[in-house]
C-alpha cells in the first residue's frame, strides 16, 4: 500500500461490537456485527463523511460509523 492508496487497515474500537450496515445510514439493515479489536479494510474513496465502507476478513462489505474505527 502506498500513502496514496485509498484502501487502509482499520480496527474496531470504542465499542464492544460494531454493526456493519447495508447502506451508509444509521437506520439501514445490519448485515453483520464485528467485535472490538477486529481488523477491517477501509476504502476511503467510497466512504462518506459519517461512514466508512469496510471489508471484513469473511468477505462481507458494508458500512460502519467512523467513530468506532481507528485507522
VMD Tcl script that builds the backbone (N, CA, C; Angstrom):
set m [mol new atoms 213]
animate dup $m
set s [atomselect $m all]
$s set {name element resname resid chain x y z} {
  {N N UNK 1 A 0.840 -1.196 0.000}
  {CA C UNK 1 A 0.000 0.000 0.000}
  {C C UNK 1 A 0.876 1.247 0.000}
  {N N UNK 2 A 0.610 2.170 -0.838}
  {CA C UNK 2 A 1.316 3.434 -0.832}
  {C C UNK 2 A 0.528 4.431 -0.010}
  {N N UNK 3 A 1.120 5.601 0.252}
  {CA C UNK 3 A 0.398 6.603 1.021}
  {C C UNK 3 A -0.803 7.153 0.250}
  {N N UNK 4 A -0.872 6.886 -1.044}
  {CA C UNK 4 A -1.981 7.369 -1.866}
  {C C UNK 4 A -3.051 6.304 -2.084}
  {N N UNK 5 A -2.813 5.107 -1.565}
  {CA C UNK 5 A -3.772 4.010 -1.716}
  {C C UNK 5 A -5.023 4.327 -0.893}
  {N N UNK 6 A -6.200 4.308 -1.515}
  {CA C UNK 6 A -7.420 4.627 -0.773}
  {C C UNK 6 A -7.850 3.517 0.184}
  {N N UNK 7 A -7.272 2.305 0.033}
  {CA C UNK 7 A -7.635 1.202 0.917}
  {C C UNK 7 A -6.661 1.161 2.090}
  {N N UNK 8 A -7.228 1.210 3.304}
  {CA C UNK 8 A -6.420 1.245 4.517}
  {C C UNK 8 A -6.933 0.211 5.508}
  {N N UNK 9 A -6.102 -0.098 6.483}
  {CA C UNK 9 A -6.478 -1.016 7.542}
  {C C UNK 9 A -7.029 -0.228 8.721}
  {N N UNK 10 A -8.139 -0.686 9.264}
  {CA C UNK 10 A -8.718 -0.076 10.444}
  {C C UNK 10 A -9.006 -1.141 11.484}
  {N N UNK 11 A -9.200 -0.704 12.740}
  {CA C UNK 11 A -9.506 -1.615 13.830}
  {C C UNK 11 A -10.751 -1.109 14.547}
  {N N UNK 12 A -11.708 -2.006 14.794}
  {CA C UNK 12 A -12.913 -1.648 15.533}
  {C C UNK 12 A -12.513 -1.272 16.961}
  {N N UNK 13 A -12.973 -0.096 17.419}
  {CA C UNK 13 A -12.584 0.413 18.735}
  {C C UNK 13 A -13.743 1.198 19.358}
  {N N UNK 14 A -13.625 1.477 20.641}
  {CA C UNK 14 A -14.573 2.329 21.367}
  {C C UNK 14 A -15.973 1.735 21.461}
  {N N UNK 15 A -16.092 0.401 21.370}
  {CA C UNK 15 A -17.388 -0.276 21.498}
  {C C UNK 15 A -17.121 -1.750 21.736}
  {N N UNK 16 A -18.139 -2.493 22.171}
  {CA C UNK 16 A -17.985 -3.943 22.327}
  {C C UNK 16 A -18.146 -4.650 20.992}
  {N N UNK 17 A -19.170 -4.251 20.239}
  {CA C UNK 17 A -19.458 -4.818 18.920}
  {C C UNK 17 A -19.897 -3.692 17.997}
  {N N UNK 18 A -19.561 -3.813 16.738}
  {CA C UNK 18 A -19.900 -2.777 15.763}
  {C C UNK 18 A -20.773 -3.352 14.660}
  {N N UNK 19 A -21.874 -2.668 14.394}
  {CA C UNK 19 A -22.781 -3.079 13.322}
  {C C UNK 19 A -22.202 -2.698 11.966}
  {N N UNK 20 A -22.257 -3.642 11.043}
  {CA C UNK 20 A -21.916 -3.383 9.645}
  {C C UNK 20 A -23.254 -3.302 8.918}
  {N N UNK 21 A -23.494 -2.175 8.270}
  {CA C UNK 21 A -24.799 -1.919 7.660}
  {C C UNK 21 A -24.749 -1.999 6.137}
  {N N UNK 22 A -25.909 -2.249 5.543}
  {CA C UNK 22 A -26.018 -2.384 4.091}
  {C C UNK 22 A -25.798 -1.048 3.376}
  {N N UNK 23 A -26.202 0.055 4.015}
  {CA C UNK 23 A -26.095 1.397 3.437}
  {C C UNK 23 A -25.502 2.352 4.468}
  {N N UNK 24 A -24.963 3.496 4.031}
  {CA C UNK 24 A -24.393 4.465 4.971}
  {C C UNK 24 A -25.485 5.279 5.669}
  {N N UNK 25 A -26.280 4.597 6.477}
  {CA C UNK 25 A -27.413 5.202 7.165}
  {C C UNK 25 A -27.588 4.466 8.493}
  {N N UNK 26 A -27.706 5.182 9.615}
  {CA C UNK 26 A -27.824 4.523 10.914}
  {C C UNK 26 A -29.080 3.669 11.072}
  {N N UNK 27 A -30.049 3.830 10.175}
  {CA C UNK 27 A -31.273 3.023 10.219}
  {C C UNK 27 A -31.244 1.873 9.214}
  {N N UNK 28 A -30.172 1.750 8.452}
  {CA C UNK 28 A -30.061 0.717 7.430}
  {C C UNK 28 A -29.955 -0.672 8.061}
  {N N UNK 29 A -30.290 -1.689 7.266}
  {CA C UNK 29 A -30.218 -3.079 7.703}
  {C C UNK 29 A -28.814 -3.426 8.190}
  {N N UNK 30 A -28.736 -4.148 9.311}
  {CA C UNK 30 A -27.463 -4.652 9.841}
  {C C UNK 30 A -27.179 -5.975 9.133}
  {N N UNK 31 A -26.021 -6.052 8.451}
  {CA C UNK 31 A -25.703 -7.281 7.724}
  {C C UNK 31 A -24.758 -8.191 8.502}
  {N N UNK 32 A -24.012 -7.630 9.457}
  {CA C UNK 32 A -23.210 -8.439 10.372}
  {C C UNK 32 A -22.751 -7.556 11.522}
  {N N UNK 33 A -22.184 -8.190 12.524}
  {CA C UNK 33 A -21.662 -7.479 13.694}
  {C C UNK 33 A -20.232 -7.957 13.905}
  {N N UNK 34 A -19.304 -7.008 14.120}
  {CA C UNK 34 A -17.903 -7.377 14.361}
  {C C UNK 34 A -17.483 -6.913 15.752}
  {N N UNK 35 A -16.728 -7.740 16.476}
  {CA C UNK 35 A -16.316 -7.379 17.830}
  {C C UNK 35 A -15.170 -6.370 17.866}
  {N N UNK 36 A -15.051 -5.705 19.001}
  {CA C UNK 36 A -13.960 -4.759 19.224}
  {C C UNK 36 A -12.625 -5.457 18.984}
  {N N UNK 37 A -11.693 -4.756 18.364}
  {CA C UNK 37 A -10.373 -5.302 18.082}
  {C C UNK 37 A -10.257 -5.967 16.722}
  {N N UNK 38 A -11.380 -6.118 16.009}
  {CA C UNK 38 A -11.370 -6.738 14.689}
  {C C UNK 38 A -10.758 -5.799 13.657}
  {N N UNK 39 A -9.884 -6.333 12.818}
  {CA C UNK 39 A -9.314 -5.546 11.731}
  {C C UNK 39 A -10.247 -5.606 10.525}
  {N N UNK 40 A -10.414 -4.466 9.872}
  {CA C UNK 40 A -11.209 -4.369 8.648}
  {C C UNK 40 A -10.441 -3.540 7.642}
  {N N UNK 41 A -10.689 -3.795 6.368}
  {CA C UNK 41 A -10.118 -2.957 5.319}
  {C C UNK 41 A -11.115 -1.845 5.023}
  {N N UNK 42 A -10.611 -0.639 4.811}
  {CA C UNK 42 A -11.442 0.539 4.574}
  {C C UNK 42 A -11.116 1.100 3.198}
  {N N UNK 43 A -12.146 1.437 2.433}
  {CA C UNK 43 A -11.951 2.126 1.155}
  {C C UNK 43 A -12.400 3.566 1.349}
  {N N UNK 44 A -11.446 4.457 1.544}
  {CA C UNK 44 A -11.773 5.856 1.851}
  {C C UNK 44 A -12.441 6.582 0.676}
  {N N UNK 45 A -12.138 6.175 -0.554}
  {CA C UNK 45 A -12.753 6.842 -1.708}
  {C C UNK 45 A -14.252 6.592 -1.784}
  {N N UNK 46 A -14.713 5.435 -1.317}
  {CA C UNK 46 A -16.129 5.091 -1.362}
  {C C UNK 46 A -16.854 5.429 -0.060}
  {N N UNK 47 A -16.114 5.892 0.951}
  {CA C UNK 47 A -16.701 6.204 2.252}
  {C C UNK 47 A -17.371 7.575 2.236}
  {N N UNK 48 A -18.212 7.816 3.241}
  {CA C UNK 48 A -18.890 9.106 3.383}
  {C C UNK 48 A -18.295 9.853 4.572}
  {N N UNK 49 A -18.806 11.044 4.848}
  {CA C UNK 49 A -18.327 11.820 5.992}
  {C C UNK 49 A -18.620 11.117 7.314}
  {N N UNK 50 A -19.692 10.334 7.372}
  {CA C UNK 50 A -20.109 9.682 8.618}
  {C C UNK 50 A -19.768 8.194 8.671}
  {N N UNK 51 A -19.677 7.550 7.496}
  {CA C UNK 51 A -19.472 6.102 7.453}
  {C C UNK 51 A -18.285 5.708 6.588}
  {N N UNK 52 A -17.520 4.706 7.073}
  {CA C UNK 52 A -16.503 4.049 6.264}
  {C C UNK 52 A -17.167 2.875 5.556}
  {N N UNK 53 A -16.770 2.607 4.305}
  {CA C UNK 53 A -17.131 1.335 3.702}
  {C C UNK 53 A -16.015 0.379 4.089}
  {N N UNK 54 A -16.397 -0.770 4.632}
  {CA C UNK 54 A -15.416 -1.719 5.148}
  {C C UNK 54 A -15.585 -3.086 4.501}
  {N N UNK 55 A -14.506 -3.856 4.549}
  {CA C UNK 55 A -14.475 -5.227 4.057}
  {C C UNK 55 A -13.925 -6.078 5.194}
  {N N UNK 56 A -14.685 -7.074 5.630}
  {CA C UNK 56 A -14.241 -7.936 6.723}
  {C C UNK 56 A -13.403 -9.085 6.185}
  {N N UNK 57 A -12.723 -9.788 7.080}
  {CA C UNK 57 A -11.924 -10.950 6.685}
  {C C UNK 57 A -12.804 -12.047 6.087}
  {N N UNK 58 A -14.088 -12.062 6.467}
  {CA C UNK 58 A -15.024 -13.049 5.930}
  {C C UNK 58 A -15.541 -12.665 4.550}
  {N N UNK 59 A -15.121 -11.498 4.042}
  {CA C UNK 59 A -15.533 -11.071 2.716}
  {C C UNK 59 A -16.812 -10.258 2.680}
  {N N UNK 60 A -17.284 -9.838 3.838}
  {CA C UNK 60 A -18.503 -9.027 3.896}
  {C C UNK 60 A -18.154 -7.562 3.665}
  {N N UNK 61 A -18.937 -6.911 2.816}
  {CA C UNK 61 A -18.760 -5.497 2.504}
  {C C UNK 61 A -19.949 -4.733 3.065}
  {N N UNK 62 A -19.670 -3.629 3.779}
  {CA C UNK 62 A -20.752 -2.823 4.323}
  {C C UNK 62 A -20.224 -1.528 4.898}
  {N N UNK 63 A -21.097 -0.830 5.614}
  {CA C UNK 63 A -20.771 0.488 6.146}
  {C C UNK 63 A -20.754 0.482 7.664}
  {N N UNK 64 A -19.759 1.161 8.252}
  {CA C UNK 64 A -19.640 1.309 9.707}
  {C C UNK 64 A -19.420 2.774 10.050}
  {N N UNK 65 A -19.988 3.179 11.174}
  {CA C UNK 65 A -19.800 4.542 11.668}
  {C C UNK 65 A -18.323 4.795 11.905}
  {N N UNK 66 A -17.813 5.914 11.399}
  {CA C UNK 66 A -16.386 6.253 11.513}
  {C C UNK 66 A -15.912 6.397 12.963}
  {N N UNK 67 A -16.837 6.756 13.868}
  {CA C UNK 67 A -16.457 6.977 15.268}
  {C C UNK 67 A -15.956 5.711 15.955}
  {N N UNK 68 A -16.215 4.556 15.363}
  {CA C UNK 68 A -15.876 3.287 16.006}
  {C C UNK 68 A -14.791 2.507 15.282}
  {N N UNK 69 A -14.065 3.189 14.406}
  {CA C UNK 69 A -12.938 2.548 13.715}
  {C C UNK 69 A -11.707 3.436 13.816}
  {N N UNK 70 A -10.634 2.862 14.345}
  {CA C UNK 70 A -9.345 3.568 14.408}
  {C C UNK 70 A -8.541 3.205 13.178}
  {N N UNK 71 A -8.023 4.216 12.506}
  {CA C UNK 71 A -7.250 3.996 11.278}
  {C C UNK 71 A -5.767 4.150 11.590}
}
mol reanalyze $m
mol bondsrecalc $m
mol representation Tube
mol addrep $m
